[in-house]
Amino acid sequence: MKTNYLLPNKYKIFGWILFITGIISGIVLQMDQENFNFNFIPGFAYNFLDEIISSLIIIGGLLVGFTKEKIEDEFIYKLRNDSLVWAIILNYAILLVTVIFIYDGNFFTVLIYNMFTPLIFFIIRFNFLKLKSNSNEE
Amino acid sequence: MKNNIKVQRAIHDLTQADLAEKIGVSRQTINAMEKNKYVPSTVLSLKIAKLFKKSVEDIFFLEDNN
């Protein structure tokens, strides 16, 4: 099936590696700012570990979510679209709740997470739907 | 929309995987169609009908609520 915007399947495994590395190091960085946030280049004025981790999650997440399946057809395309709609709605529902109930510095933390949650929700939902359709055998 | 792909498949002695391979989709797609969880595109319906040498109306039917 001819599809728009999707990369070949071979990039998917590469995407998973980047994505999982990014998520894990992102969680570690959030928990332990002092020790983990080291300088890659000694003497370089700005500490850019968070930039690297963000790039890993975004590039990895895009590769995982938007590469073709082994057999890419219209049904999997529909699953992908449905997952995207679901993820966007969930993301903004959660964001709306946090806008109302969380303020100031804490809200900044919410915004940091919110940079990645649409992709993460989408990937979780898409893979859940794929697993579900896989397990519904004859 | 309903269909009788499962019946046609039995007549031609094909598994879901066989049929999927012949028309170039995944087995999950065939499974989802047979369970009426997925309405195939016109292209896919025509491919299935052509494979079974039937007209599309012989395989796919509208339901009252469509």
N, CA and C atoms of all chains as a GROMACS GRO file, in nm:
protein
  612
    1MET      N    1   0.083  -0.120   0.000
    1MET     CA    2   0.000   0.000   0.000
    1MET      C    3   0.087   0.125   0.000
    2LYS      N    4   0.046   0.222  -0.079
    2LYS     CA    5   0.121   0.347  -0.086
    2LYS      C    6   0.082   0.436   0.030
    3THR      N    7   0.180   0.481   0.107
    3THR     CA    8   0.148   0.562   0.223
    3THR      C    9   0.229   0.691   0.222
    4ASN      N   10   0.175   0.792   0.286
    4ASN     CA   11   0.244   0.920   0.297
    4ASN      C   12   0.325   0.926   0.425
    5TYR      N   13   0.433   0.996   0.422
    5TYR     CA   14   0.510   1.036   0.540
    5TYR      C   15   0.580   0.922   0.614
    6LEU      N   16   0.565   0.796   0.573
    6LEU     CA   17   0.621   0.688   0.652
    6LEU      C   18   0.757   0.643   0.597
    7LEU      N   19   0.850   0.617   0.690
    7LEU     CA   20   0.983   0.570   0.652
    7LEU      C   21   0.983   0.417   0.642
    8PRO      N   22   1.084   0.360   0.576
    8PRO     CA   23   1.090   0.214   0.565
    8PRO      C   24   1.101   0.145   0.701
    9ASN      N   25   1.057   0.020   0.704
    9ASN     CA   26   1.052  -0.058   0.828
    9ASN      C   27   1.186  -0.075   0.896
   10LYS      N   28   1.296  -0.074   0.817
   10LYS     CA   29   1.428  -0.102   0.875
   10LYS      C   30   1.471   0.000   0.980
   11TYR      N   31   1.412   0.122   0.977
   11TYR     CA   32   1.450   0.224   1.075
   11TYR      C   33   1.383   0.205   1.210
   12LYS      N   34   1.285   0.111   1.216
   12LYS     CA   35   1.205   0.100   1.338
   12LYS      C   36   1.288   0.055   1.457
   13ILE      N   37   1.373  -0.045   1.436
   13ILE     CA   38   1.453  -0.098   1.547
   13ILE      C   39   1.549   0.008   1.599
   14PHE      N   40   1.606   0.085   1.506
   14PHE     CA   41   1.693   0.197   1.539
   14PHE      C   42   1.616   0.300   1.622
   15GLY      N   43   1.492   0.325   1.583
   15GLY     CA   44   1.405   0.417   1.656
   15GLY      C   45   1.381   0.371   1.799
   16TRP      N   46   1.350   0.241   1.816
   16TRP     CA   47   1.326   0.188   1.950
   16TRP      C   48   1.448   0.207   2.040
   17ILE      N   49   1.567   0.184   1.984
   17ILE     CA   50   1.689   0.197   2.064
   17ILE      C   51   1.704   0.342   2.111
   18LEU      N   52   1.691   0.438   2.019
   18LEU     CA   53   1.703   0.580   2.056
   18LEU      C   54   1.596   0.618   2.158
   19PHE      N   55   1.473   0.575   2.131
   19PHE     CA   56   1.358   0.613   2.214
   19PHE      C   57   1.375   0.563   2.357
   20ILE      N   58   1.409   0.435   2.371
   20ILE     CA   59   1.421   0.376   2.505
   20ILE      C   60   1.541   0.434   2.579
   21THR      N   61   1.653   0.452   2.507
   21THR     CA   62   1.769   0.516   2.568
   21THR      C   63   1.731   0.655   2.619
   22GLY      N   64   1.659   0.730   2.536
   22GLY     CA   65   1.619   0.866   2.572
   22GLY      C   66   1.528   0.868   2.694
   23ILE      N   67   1.426   0.779   2.694
   23ILE     CA   68   1.330   0.777   2.805
   23ILE      C   69   1.402   0.743   2.936
   24ILE      N   70   1.486   0.639   2.933
   24ILE     CA   71   1.553   0.595   3.056
   24ILE      C   72   1.647   0.704   3.107
   25SER      N   73   1.729   0.761   3.018
   25SER     CA   74   1.822   0.864   3.066
   25SER      C   75   1.746   0.989   3.108
   26GLY      N   76   1.630   1.015   3.045
   26GLY     CA   77   1.548   1.129   3.085
   26GLY      C   78   1.495   1.112   3.226
   27ILE      N   79   1.449   0.989   3.258
   27ILE     CA   80   1.398   0.963   3.393
   27ILE      C   81   1.510   0.976   3.495
   28VAL      N   82   1.628   0.920   3.462
   28VAL     CA   83   1.742   0.929   3.554
   28VAL      C   84   1.779   1.075   3.577
   29LEU      N   85   1.779   1.154   3.470
   29LEU     CA   86   1.815   1.297   3.483
   29LEU      C   87   1.716   1.371   3.572
   30GLN      N   88   1.587   1.338   3.557
   30GLN     CA   89   1.485   1.403   3.640
   30GLN      C   90   1.504   1.368   3.788
   31MET      N   91   1.544   1.243   3.815
   31MET     CA   92   1.554   1.199   3.954
   31MET      C   93   1.683   1.249   4.020
   32ASP      N   94   1.789   1.259   3.941
   32ASP     CA   95   1.920   1.288   4.000
   32ASP      C   96   1.991   1.396   3.919
   33GLN      N   97   1.942   1.518   3.933
   33GLN     CA   98   1.996   1.629   3.854
   33GLN      C   99   2.146   1.650   3.878
   34GLU      N  100   2.190   1.640   4.008
   34GLU     CA  101   2.326   1.681   4.044
   34GLU      C  102   2.432   1.591   3.982
   35ASN      N  103   2.415   1.460   4.004
   35ASN     CA  104   2.523   1.370   3.965
   35ASN      C  105   2.523   1.336   3.816
   36PHE      N  106   2.400   1.324   3.762
   36PHE     CA  107   2.392   1.272   3.625
   36PHE      C  108   2.415   1.381   3.521
   37ASN      N  109   2.389   1.505   3.559
   37ASN     CA  110   2.392   1.614   3.461
   37ASN      C  111   2.536   1.661   3.437
   38PHE      N  112   2.621   1.569   3.395
   38PHE     CA  113   2.763   1.602   3.379
   38PHE      C  114   2.790   1.673   3.247
   39ASN      N  115   2.908   1.732   3.239
   39ASN     CA  116   2.948   1.800   3.116
   39ASN      C  117   3.019   1.705   3.021
   40PHE      N  118   2.973   1.702   2.898
   40PHE     CA  119   3.039   1.616   2.800
   40PHE      C  120   3.177   1.671   2.765
   41ILE      N  121   3.178   1.802   2.739
   41ILE     CA  122   3.304   1.866   2.700
   41ILE      C  123   3.349   1.952   2.817
   42PRO      N  124   3.456   1.914   2.889
   42PRO     CA  125   3.501   1.993   3.004
   42PRO      C  126   3.534   2.135   2.960
   43GLY      N  127   3.491   2.231   3.040
   43GLY     CA  128   3.522   2.369   3.008
   43GLY      C  129   3.418   2.435   2.920
   44PHE      N  130   3.331   2.354   2.857
   44PHE     CA  131   3.226   2.412   2.774
   44PHE      C  132   3.123   2.476   2.865
   45ALA      N  133   3.086   2.599   2.835
   45ALA     CA  134   3.010   2.680   2.930
   45ALA      C  135   2.871   2.620   2.958
   46TYR      N  136   2.807   2.562   2.857
   46TYR     CA  137   2.668   2.520   2.878
   46TYR      C  138   2.657   2.369   2.882
   47ASN      N  139   2.574   2.322   2.972
   47ASN     CA  140   2.554   2.180   2.992
   47ASN      C  141   2.438   2.134   2.903
   48PHE      N  142   2.468   2.054   2.802
   48PHE     CA  143   2.361   2.027   2.705
   48PHE      C  144   2.316   1.881   2.704
   49LEU      N  145   2.326   1.814   2.821
   49LEU     CA  146   2.278   1.676   2.828
   49LEU      C  147   2.127   1.668   2.803
   50ASP      N  148   2.052   1.764   2.859
   50ASP     CA  149   1.906   1.759   2.841
   50ASP      C  150   1.867   1.779   2.694
   51GLU      N  151   1.946   1.859   2.622
   51GLU     CA  152   1.918   1.874   2.479
   51GLU      C  153   1.936   1.741   2.405
   52ILE      N  154   2.042   1.670   2.443
   52ILE     CA  155   2.069   1.542   2.377
   52ILE      C  156   1.958   1.443   2.407
   53ILE      N  157   1.917   1.437   2.536
   53ILE     CA  158   1.812   1.342   2.574
   53ILE      C  159   1.681   1.375   2.504
   54SER      N  160   1.646   1.504   2.499
   54SER     CA  161   1.523   1.544   2.429
   54SER      C  162   1.527   1.502   2.284
   55SER      N  163   1.642   1.524   2.219
   55SER     CA  164   1.654   1.486   2.078
   55SER      C  165   1.639   1.336   2.060
   56LEU      N  166   1.698   1.259   2.152
   56LEU     CA  167   1.687   1.113   2.145
   56LEU      C  168   1.541   1.071   2.149
   57ILE      N  169   1.466   1.127   2.246
   57ILE     CA  170   1.324   1.088   2.261
   57ILE      C  171   1.245   1.129   2.138
   58ILE      N  172   1.269   1.250   2.088
   58ILE     CA  173   1.189   1.298   1.975
   58ILE      C  174   1.223   1.221   1.848
   59ILE      N  175   1.352   1.208   1.817
   59ILE     CA  176   1.389   1.136   1.694
   59ILE      C  177   1.348   0.989   1.704
   60GLY      N  178   1.378   0.927   1.819
   60GLY     CA  179   1.341   0.787   1.839
   60GLY      C  180   1.191   0.767   1.832
   61GLY      N  181   1.117   0.855   1.898
   61GLY     CA  182   0.971   0.844   1.900
   61GLY      C  183   0.911   0.858   1.761
   62LEU      N  184   0.963   0.954   1.684
   62LEU     CA  185   0.912   0.973   1.547
   62LEU      C  186   0.942   0.849   1.462
   63LEU      N  187   1.063   0.794   1.480
   63LEU     CA  188   1.099   0.675   1.401
   63LEU      C  189   1.010   0.556   1.438
   64VAL      N  190   0.986   0.538   1.571
   64VAL     CA  191   0.903   0.425   1.614
   64VAL      C  192   0.761   0.441   1.563
   65GLY      N  193   0.707   0.562   1.576
   65GLY     CA  194   0.567   0.584   1.541
   65GLY      C  195   0.542   0.593   1.392
   66PHE      N  196   0.640   0.642   1.317
   66PHE     CA  197   0.613   0.672   1.176
   66PHE      C  198   0.706   0.598   1.080
   67THR      N  199   0.736   0.473   1.113
   67THR     CA  200   0.796   0.387   1.012
   67THR      C  201   0.694   0.280   0.977
   68LYS      N  202   0.707   0.225   0.857
   68LYS     CA  203   0.612   0.124   0.811
   68LYS      C  204   0.624  -0.003   0.894
   69GLU      N  205   0.513  -0.074   0.903
   69GLU     CA  206   0.517  -0.209   0.961
   69GLU      C  207   0.576  -0.304   0.859
   70LYS      N  208   0.607  -0.427   0.903
   70LYS     CA  209   0.660  -0.526   0.809
   70LYS      C  210   0.564  -0.546   0.693
   71ILE      N  211   0.435  -0.563   0.728
   71ILE     CA  212   0.331  -0.563   0.624
   71ILE      C  213   0.244  -0.441   0.649
   72GLU      N  214   0.270  -0.337   0.571
   72GLU     CA  215   0.195  -0.212   0.590
   72GLU      C  216   0.072  -0.218   0.503
   73ASP      N  217  -0.046  -0.215   0.563
   73ASP     CA  218  -0.168  -0.212   0.482
   73ASP      C  219  -0.267  -0.112   0.540
   74GLU      N  220  -0.385  -0.107   0.482
   74GLU     CA  221  -0.480  -0.002   0.520
   74GLU      C  222  -0.532  -0.019   0.661
   75PHE      N  223  -0.537  -0.143   0.711
   75PHE     CA  224  -0.586  -0.166   0.846
   75PHE      C  225  -0.488  -0.109   0.949
   76ILE      N  226  -0.359  -0.135   0.928
   76ILE     CA  227  -0.258  -0.084   1.022
   76ILE      C  228  -0.253   0.069   1.012
   77TYR      N  229  -0.277   0.121   0.893
   77TYR     CA  230  -0.281   0.266   0.874
   77TYR      C  231  -0.396   0.327   0.956
   78LYS      N  232  -0.509   0.254   0.956
   78LYS     CA  233  -0.624   0.302   1.034
   78LYS      C  234  -0.593   0.295   1.183
   79LEU      N  235  -0.528   0.187   1.227
   79LEU     CA  236  -0.489   0.176   1.368
   79LEU      C  237  -0.399   0.292   1.406
   80ARG      N  238  -0.306   0.326   1.317
   80ARG     CA  239  -0.213   0.437   1.347
   80ARG      C  240  -0.289   0.569   1.360
   81ASN      N  241  -0.381   0.593   1.266
   81ASN     CA  242  -0.458   0.717   1.273
   81ASN      C  243  -0.546   0.724   1.398
   82ASP      N  244  -0.611   0.611   1.429
   82ASP     CA  245  -0.696   0.609   1.549
   82ASP      C  246  -0.613   0.636   1.674
   83SER      N  247  -0.492   0.576   1.679
   83SER     CA  248  -0.406   0.595   1.795
   83SER      C  249  -0.366   0.741   1.809
   84LEU      N  250  -0.339   0.806   1.696
   84LEU     CA  251  -0.301   0.947   1.699
   84LEU      C  252  -0.413   1.034   1.755
   85VAL      N  253  -0.535   1.010   1.709
   85VAL     CA  254  -0.650   1.086   1.759
   85VAL      C  255  -0.665   1.064   1.909
   86TRP      N  256  -0.656   0.938   1.950
   86TRP     CA  257  -0.669   0.901   2.091
   86TRP      C  258  -0.562   0.970   2.174
   87ALA      N  259  -0.439   0.969   2.125
   87ALA     CA  260  -0.327   1.026   2.201
   87ALA      C  261  -0.342   1.178   2.216
   88ILE      N  262  -0.384   1.245   2.109
   88ILE     CA  263  -0.398   1.391   2.115
   88ILE      C  264  -0.509   1.429   2.213
   89ILE      N  265  -0.621   1.356   2.207
   89ILE     CA  266  -0.732   1.387   2.298
   89ILE      C  267  -0.690   1.364   2.442
   90LEU      N  268  -0.628   1.249   2.470
   90LEU     CA  269  -0.584   1.219   2.607
   90LEU      C  270  -0.484   1.324   2.655
   91ASN      N  271  -0.388   1.358   2.568
   91ASN     CA  272  -0.284   1.453   2.605
   91ASN      C  273  -0.344   1.587   2.647
   92TYR      N  274  -0.437   1.638   2.564
   92TYR     CA  275  -0.492   1.769   2.595
   92TYR      C  276  -0.591   1.764   2.709
   93ALA      N  277  -0.657   1.650   2.730
   93ALA     CA  278  -0.743   1.636   2.848
   93ALA      C  279  -0.658   1.647   2.974
   94ILE      N  280  -0.544   1.576   2.975
   94ILE     CA  281  -0.455   1.582   3.092
   94ILE      C  282  -0.398   1.722   3.108
   95LEU      N  283  -0.357   1.782   2.996
   95LEU     CA  284  -0.301   1.917   3.002
   95LEU      C  285  -0.402   2.016   3.058
   96LEU      N  286  -0.527   2.001   3.018
   96LEU     CA  287  -0.633   2.091   3.065
   96LEU      C  288  -0.647   2.081   3.217
   97VAL      N  289  -0.645   1.957   3.268
   97VAL     CA  290  -0.654   1.937   3.413
   97VAL      C  291  -0.536   2.004   3.483
   98THR      N  292  -0.415   1.986   3.428
   98THR     CA  293  -0.298   2.045   3.493
   98THR      C  294  -0.298   2.198   3.482
   99VAL      N  295  -0.351   2.250   3.372
   99VAL     CA  296  -0.360   2.397   3.358
   99VAL      C  297  -0.446   2.453   3.470
  100ILE      N  298  -0.554   2.382   3.502
  100ILE     CA  299  -0.647   2.433   3.604
  100ILE      C  300  -0.591   2.416   3.745
  101PHE      N  301  -0.522   2.304   3.770
  101PHE     CA  302  -0.487   2.272   3.908
  101PHE      C  303  -0.340   2.290   3.947
  102ILE      N  304  -0.252   2.309   3.849
  102ILE     CA  305  -0.110   2.319   3.884
  102ILE      C  306  -0.055   2.453   3.838
  103TYR      N  307   0.022   2.520   3.928
  103TYR     CA  308   0.066   2.656   3.898
  103TYR      C  309   0.218   2.673   3.910
  104ASP      N  310   0.265   2.784   3.861
  104ASP     CA  311   0.403   2.831   3.879
  104ASP      C  312   0.509   2.729   3.838
  105GLY      N  313   0.605   2.707   3.927
  105GLY     CA  314   0.720   2.621   3.893
  105GLY      C  315   0.680   2.480   3.861
  106ASN      N  316   0.579   2.428   3.933
  106ASN     CA  317   0.534   2.292   3.906
  106ASN      C  318   0.479   2.279   3.764
  107PHE      N  319   0.412   2.387   3.720
  107PHE     CA  320   0.355   2.381   3.586
  107PHE      C  321   0.463   2.375   3.480
  108PHE      N  322   0.579   2.433   3.511
  108PHE     CA  323   0.691   2.425   3.417
  108PHE      C  324   0.734   2.279   3.399
  109THR      N  325   0.733   2.203   3.509
  109THR     CA  326   0.765   2.060   3.500
  109THR      C  327   0.663   1.988   3.411
  110VAL      N  328   0.535   2.025   3.429
  110VAL     CA  329   0.430   1.966   3.345
  110VAL      C  330   0.460   1.994   3.198
  111LEU      N  331   0.500   2.117   3.169
  111LEU     CA  332   0.528   2.153   3.029
  111LEU      C  333   0.643   2.070   2.972
  112ILE      N  334   0.744   2.043   3.057
  112ILE     CA  335   0.856   1.962   3.010
  112ILE      C  336   0.807   1.824   2.969
  113TYR      N  337   0.726   1.761   3.058
  113TYR     CA  338   0.673   1.629   3.024
  113TYR      C  339   0.584   1.636   2.901
  114ASN      N  340   0.509   1.746   2.893
  114ASN     CA  341   0.412   1.758   2.785
  114ASN      C  342   0.478   1.769   2.647
  115MET      N  343   0.607   1.800   2.644
  115MET     CA  344   0.676   1.800   2.514
  115MET      C  345   0.677   1.660   2.453
  116PHE      N  346   0.677   1.558   2.541
  116PHE     CA  347   0.695   1.421   2.491
  116PHE      C  348   0.570   1.335   2.501
  117THR      N  349   0.475   1.374   2.588
  117THR     CA  350   0.361   1.284   2.611
  117THR      C  351   0.277   1.255   2.487
  118PRO      N  352   0.255   1.350   2.393
  118PRO     CA  353   0.175   1.310   2.276
  118PRO      C  354   0.238   1.191   2.204
  119LEU      N  355   0.370   1.197   2.181
  119LEU     CA  356   0.439   1.086   2.114
  119LEU      C  357   0.431   0.957   2.196
  120ILE      N  358   0.454   0.971   2.327
  120ILE     CA  359   0.457   0.851   2.412
  120ILE      C  360   0.319   0.786   2.417
  121PHE      N  361   0.213   0.868   2.438
  121PHE     CA  362   0.077   0.812   2.440
  121PHE      C  363   0.045   0.744   2.308
  122PHE      N  364   0.084   0.810   2.199
  122PHE     CA  365   0.057   0.754   2.065
  122PHE      C  366   0.125   0.619   2.047
  123ILE      N  367   0.252   0.612   2.086
  123ILE     CA  368   0.327   0.487   2.067
  123ILE      C  369   0.268   0.375   2.152
  124ILE      N  370   0.234   0.408   2.278
  124ILE     CA  371   0.175   0.305   2.365
  124ILE      C  372   0.042   0.257   2.307
  125ARG      N  373  -0.045   0.350   2.268
  125ARG     CA  374  -0.176   0.312   2.216
  125ARG      C  375  -0.164   0.230   2.086
  126PHE      N  376  -0.077   0.275   1.998
  126PHE     CA  377  -0.061   0.207   1.869
  126PHE      C  378  -0.013   0.063   1.889
  127ASN      N  379   0.086   0.047   1.977
  127ASN     CA  380   0.138  -0.088   1.998
  127ASN      C  381   0.039  -0.176   2.074
  128PHE      N  382  -0.040  -0.112   2.161
  128PHE     CA  383  -0.146  -0.186   2.230
  128PHE      C  384  -0.249  -0.237   2.130
  129LEU      N  385  -0.292  -0.150   2.037
  129LEU     CA  386  -0.391  -0.192   1.938
  129LEU      C  387  -0.335  -0.301   1.846
  130LYS      N  388  -0.207  -0.290   1.812
  130LYS     CA  389  -0.145  -0.392   1.727
  130LYS      C  390  -0.143  -0.527   1.798
  131LEU      N  391  -0.104  -0.524   1.927
  131LEU     CA  392  -0.102  -0.648   2.005
  131LEU      C  393  -0.241  -0.707   2.015
  132LYS      N  394  -0.340  -0.619   2.037
  132LYS     CA  395  -0.478  -0.666   2.052
  132LYS      C  396  -0.525  -0.734   1.923
  133SER      N  397  -0.495  -0.673   1.809
  133SER     CA  398  -0.541  -0.732   1.683
  133SER      C  399  -0.462  -0.859   1.652
  134ASN      N  400  -0.342  -0.867   1.707
  134ASN     CA  401  -0.262  -0.989   1.689
  134ASN      C  402  -0.316  -1.106   1.769
  135SER      N  403  -0.363  -1.073   1.891
  135SER     CA  404  -0.404  -1.181   1.981
  135SER      C  405  -0.543  -1.233   1.949
  136ASN      N  406  -0.621  -1.154   1.868
  136ASN     CA  407  -0.754  -1.202   1.831
  136ASN      C  408  -0.746  -1.304   1.718
  137GLU      N  409  -0.693  -1.420   1.750
  137GLU     CA  410  -0.674  -1.522   1.646
  137GLU      C  411  -0.808  -1.579   1.603
  138GLU      N  412  -0.804  -1.664   1.500
  138GLU     CA  413  -0.927  -1.725   1.447
  138GLU      C  414  -0.995  -1.810   1.554
  139MET      N  415  -2.130  -0.290   0.788
  139MET     CA  416  -2.120  -0.380   0.672
  139MET      C  417  -2.080  -0.520   0.715
  140LYS      N  418  -2.145  -0.617   0.657
  140LYS     CA  419  -2.109  -0.756   0.687
  140LYS      C  420  -2.042  -0.820   0.564
  141ASN      N  421  -1.980  -0.934   0.585
  141ASN     CA  422  -1.920  -1.004   0.471
  141ASN      C  423  -1.919  -1.153   0.497
  142ASN      N  424  -1.899  -1.229   0.390
  142ASN     CA  425  -1.888  -1.374   0.408
  142ASN      C  426  -1.750  -1.425   0.364
  143ILE      N  427  -1.649  -1.346   0.396
  143ILE     CA  428  -1.512  -1.385   0.360
  143ILE      C  429  -1.478  -1.522   0.419
  144LYS      N  430  -1.523  -1.543   0.543
  144LYS     CA  431  -1.490  -1.669   0.610
  144LYS      C  432  -1.545  -1.788   0.531
  145VAL      N  433  -1.669  -1.774   0.482
  145VAL     CA  434  -1.732  -1.881   0.404
  145VAL      C  435  -1.654  -1.902   0.274
  146GLN      N  436  -1.625  -1.790   0.206
  146GLN     CA  437  -1.551  -1.799   0.080
  146GLN      C  438  -1.415  -1.864   0.100
  147ARG      N  439  -1.356  -1.830   0.210
  147ARG     CA  440  -1.225  -1.885   0.243
  147ARG      C  441  -1.233  -2.036   0.261
  148ALA      N  442  -1.340  -2.080   0.328
  148ALA     CA  443  -1.360  -2.224   0.350
  148ALA      C  444  -1.381  -2.296   0.217
  149ILE      N  445  -1.462  -2.233   0.127
  149ILE     CA  446  -1.489  -2.293  -0.003
  149ILE      C  447  -1.359  -2.312  -0.082
  150HIS      N  448  -1.273  -2.209  -0.077
  150HIS     CA  449  -1.147  -2.217  -0.152
  150HIS      C  450  -1.035  -2.282  -0.072
  151ASP      N  451  -1.068  -2.326   0.048
  151ASP     CA  452  -0.971  -2.392   0.134
  151ASP      C  453  -0.845  -2.308   0.158
  152LEU      N  454  -0.870  -2.186   0.204
  152LEU     CA  455  -0.758  -2.095   0.234
  152LEU      C  456  -0.759  -2.062   0.383
  153THR      N  457  -0.642  -2.049   0.442
  153THR     CA  458  -0.636  -1.996   0.578
  153THR      C  459  -0.634  -1.844   0.570
  154GLN      N  460  -0.650  -1.779   0.686
  154GLN     CA  461  -0.642  -1.632   0.688
  154GLN      C  462  -0.508  -1.585   0.633
  155ALA      N  463  -0.402  -1.655   0.672
  155ALA     CA  464  -0.268  -1.617   0.628
  155ALA      C  465  -0.253  -1.633   0.476
  156ASP      N  466  -0.310  -1.742   0.421
  156ASP     CA  467  -0.303  -1.763   0.275
  156ASP      C  468  -0.370  -1.649   0.201
  157LEU      N  469  -0.493  -1.619   0.245
  157LEU     CA  470  -0.569  -1.512   0.180
  157LEU      C  471  -0.495  -1.378   0.192
  158ALA      N  472  -0.443  -1.353   0.312
  158ALA     CA  473  -0.371  -1.227   0.335
  158ALA      C  474  -0.254  -1.215   0.239
  159GLU      N  475  -0.182  -1.325   0.223
  159GLU     CA  476  -0.065  -1.321   0.135
  159GLU      C  477  -0.106  -1.297  -0.010
  160LYS      N  478  -0.216  -1.363  -0.051
  160LYS     CA  479  -0.259  -1.351  -0.190
  160LYS      C  480  -0.301  -1.209  -0.226
  161ILE      N  481  -0.360  -1.137  -0.133
  161ILE     CA  482  -0.403  -1.001  -0.167
  161ILE      C  483  -0.312  -0.894  -0.108
  162GLY      N  484  -0.203  -0.937  -0.044
  162GLY     CA  485  -0.101  -0.841  -0.003
  162GLY      C  486  -0.138  -0.757   0.117
  163VAL      N  487  -0.206  -0.816   0.215
  163VAL     CA  488  -0.230  -0.745   0.342
  163VAL      C  489  -0.182  -0.835   0.455
  164SER      N  490  -0.194  -0.784   0.578
  164SER     CA  491  -0.153  -0.867   0.692
  164SER      C  492  -0.268  -0.958   0.734
  165ARG      N  493  -0.234  -1.064   0.807
  165ARG     CA  494  -0.337  -1.158   0.851
  165ARG      C  495  -0.436  -1.091   0.946
  166GLN      N  496  -0.384  -0.994   1.024
  166GLN     CA  497  -0.471  -0.922   1.118
  166GLN      C  498  -0.584  -0.849   1.044
  167THR      N  499  -0.553  -0.800   0.924
  167THR     CA  500  -0.654  -0.729   0.846
  167THR      C  501  -0.769  -0.822   0.810
  168ILE      N  502  -0.735  -0.942   0.762
  168ILE     CA  503  -0.838  -1.040   0.727
  168ILE      C  504  -0.920  -1.075   0.850
  169ASN      N  505  -0.850  -1.097   0.961
  169ASN     CA  506  -0.916  -1.132   1.087
  169ASN      C  507  -1.013  -1.023   1.130
  170ALA      N  508  -0.967  -0.896   1.122
  170ALA     CA  509  -1.051  -0.784   1.164
  170ALA      C  510  -1.174  -0.771   1.074
  171MET      N  511  -1.156  -0.800   0.943
  171MET     CA  512  -1.270  -0.792   0.851
  171MET      C  513  -1.371  -0.902   0.881
  172GLU      N  514  -1.321  -1.023   0.906
  172GLU     CA  515  -1.412  -1.135   0.933
  172GLU      C  516  -1.492  -1.112   1.060
  173LYS      N  517  -1.431  -1.042   1.156
  173LYS     CA  518  -1.502  -1.014   1.281
  173LYS      C  519  -1.584  -0.885   1.271
  174ASN      N  520  -1.594  -0.830   1.150
  174ASN     CA  521  -1.668  -0.706   1.126
  174ASN      C  522  -1.616  -0.590   1.210
  175LYS      N  523  -1.487  -0.593   1.242
  175LYS     CA  524  -1.429  -0.481   1.317
  175LYS      C  525  -1.366  -0.381   1.222
  176TYR      N  526  -1.351  -0.418   1.099
  176TYR     CA  527  -1.288  -0.327   1.004
  176TYR      C  528  -1.361  -0.333   0.870
  177VAL      N  529  -1.398  -0.217   0.818
  177VAL     CA  530  -1.460  -0.208   0.686
  177VAL      C  531  -1.350  -0.181   0.585
  178PRO      N  532  -1.329  -0.275   0.491
  178PRO     CA  533  -1.218  -0.256   0.397
  178PRO      C  534  -1.245  -0.145   0.297
  179SER      N  535  -1.137  -0.094   0.240
  179SER     CA  536  -1.152   0.007   0.136
  179SER      C  537  -1.209  -0.057   0.010
  180THR      N  538  -1.252   0.026  -0.082
  180THR     CA  539  -1.306  -0.025  -0.208
  180THR      C  540  -1.203  -0.111  -0.282
  181VAL      N  541  -1.079  -0.063  -0.281
  181VAL     CA  542  -0.972  -0.136  -0.351
  181VAL      C  543  -0.958  -0.277  -0.294
  182LEU      N  544  -0.955  -0.285  -0.162
  182LEU     CA  545  -0.936  -0.416  -0.099
  182LEU      C  546  -1.056  -0.507  -0.124
  183SER      N  547  -1.177  -0.450  -0.118
  183SER     CA  548  -1.298  -0.528  -0.145
  183SER      C  549  -1.294  -0.585  -0.286
  184LEU      N  550  -1.255  -0.502  -0.382
  184LEU     CA  551  -1.248  -0.546  -0.521
  184LEU      C  552  -1.144  -0.656  -0.539
  185LYS      N  553  -1.031  -0.641  -0.470
  185LYS     CA  554  -0.927  -0.744  -0.479
  185LYS      C  555  -0.977  -0.878  -0.427
  186ILE      N  556  -1.048  -0.873  -0.314
  186ILE     CA  557  -1.100  -0.998  -0.254
  186ILE      C  558  -1.203  -1.061  -0.348
  187ALA      N  559  -1.293  -0.976  -0.400
  187ALA     CA  560  -1.396  -1.028  -0.491
  187ALA      C  561  -1.333  -1.090  -0.615
  188LYS      N  562  -1.230  -1.026  -0.666
  188LYS     CA  563  -1.162  -1.076  -0.786
  188LYS      C  564  -1.097  -1.211  -0.758
  189LEU      N  565  -1.036  -1.222  -0.641
  189LEU     CA  566  -0.969  -1.347  -0.605
  189LEU      C  567  -1.068  -1.462  -0.597
  190PHE      N  568  -1.186  -1.435  -0.540
  190PHE     CA  569  -1.288  -1.539  -0.525
  190PHE      C  570  -1.375  -1.553  -0.650
  191LYS      N  571  -1.346  -1.472  -0.751
  191LYS     CA  572  -1.423  -1.472  -0.877
  191LYS      C  573  -1.573  -1.451  -0.852
  192LYS      N  574  -1.603  -1.355  -0.768
  192LYS     CA  575  -1.742  -1.320  -0.737
  192LYS      C  576  -1.757  -1.170  -0.757
  193SER      N  577  -1.881  -1.123  -0.758
  193SER     CA  578  -1.897  -0.978  -0.756
  193SER      C  579  -1.889  -0.930  -0.612
  194VAL      N  580  -1.858  -0.802  -0.596
  194VAL     CA  581  -1.839  -0.748  -0.462
  194VAL      C  582  -1.964  -0.769  -0.376
  195GLU      N  583  -2.083  -0.754  -0.441
  195GLU     CA  584  -2.208  -0.767  -0.365
  195GLU      C  585  -2.230  -0.908  -0.313
  196ASP      N  586  -2.166  -1.006  -0.376
  196ASP     CA  587  -2.180  -1.143  -0.328
  196ASP      C  588  -2.101  -1.168  -0.200
  197ILE      N  589  -2.007  -1.082  -0.172
  197ILE     CA  590  -1.920  -1.102  -0.056
  197ILE      C  591  -1.948  -1.000   0.055
  198PHE      N  592  -1.977  -0.878   0.015
  198PHE     CA  593  -2.001  -0.772   0.115
  198PHE      C  594  -2.146  -0.726   0.110
  199PHE      N  595  -2.205  -0.712   0.228
  199PHE     CA  596  -2.346  -0.669   0.236
  199PHE      C  597  -2.362  -0.552   0.330
  200LEU      N  598  -2.453  -0.461   0.295
  200LEU     CA  599  -2.488  -0.354   0.387
  200LEU      C  600  -2.575  -0.410   0.499
  201GLU      N  601  -2.563  -0.350   0.616
  201GLU     CA  602  -2.654  -0.384   0.725
  201GLU      C  603  -2.760  -0.276   0.736
  202ASP      N  604  -2.862  -0.302   0.816
  202ASP     CA  605  -2.972  -0.206   0.827
  202ASP      C  606  -2.926  -0.070   0.879
  203ASN      N  607  -2.826  -0.073   0.966
  203ASN     CA  608  -2.785   0.054   1.028
  203ASN      C  609  -2.682   0.132   0.946
  204ASN      N  610  -2.646   0.086   0.828
  204ASN     CA  611  -2.546   0.158   0.748
  204ASN      C  612  -2.609   0.278   0.675
   0.00000   0.00000   0.00000
